Amino acid sequence: MRKRAVLVLRYYEDLSESEVAKIMGCSVGTVRSQTHQAIARLRRLVGEPVTLEA
């Protein structure tokens, strides 16, 4: 749940890492690590992007 909240606040609400940390009551380092983990999980779930050949 925290990873989802971090992604929504960072990218949907366009807040800085420090703003997200303040809202969530954690450190900037925690926001960074949660963001990294969430994006890595999304990449695993979605898979590699498909490229179209011309």
C-alpha positions in Angstrom: 0.0 0.0 0.0 2.9 2.4 0.8 4.4 1.8 -2.6 1.2 2.7 -4.3 0.8 5.8 -2.3 4.3 6.9 -3.1 3.8 6.5 -6.8 0.5 8.4 -6.7 1.9 11.3 -4.7 5.2 11.5 -6.7 3.9 11.1 -10.3 0.1 11.7 -10.3 0.1 14.6 -7.8 3.6 15.7 -9.0 5.0 16.2 -5.5 8.7 16.2 -4.6 10.3 13.5 -2.6 10.5 15.8 0.5 6.8 16.7 0.2 5.8 13.0 -0.1 8.1 12.2 2.9 6.4 14.9 5.0 2.9 13.7 4.1 3.7 10.0 4.7 5.7 10.7 7.9 8.8 9.0 6.7 12.3 9.9 5.4 13.2 11.0 1.9 15.3 7.8 1.7 12.2 5.7 2.4 10.3 7.5 -0.4 13.2 6.8 -2.8 13.4 3.2 -1.9 9.6 2.7 -2.0 9.5 4.4 -5.4 12.3 2.2 -6.8 10.7 -1.0 -5.5 7.3 0.0 -6.9 8.6 0.8 -10.3 10.6 -2.4 -10.4 7.5 -4.4 -9.5 5.5 -2.6 -12.3 8.2 -3.4 -14.8 8.0 -7.1 -13.8 4.2 -7.2 -14.0 4.0 -5.3 -17.4 7.1 -6.9 -19.0 9.4 -5.5 -21.6 8.0 -3.0 -24.0 7.2 -4.3 -27.5 9.0 -2.5 -30.3 7.5 -2.4 -33.8 9.8 -3.0 -36.7 9.4 -0.8 -39.8 
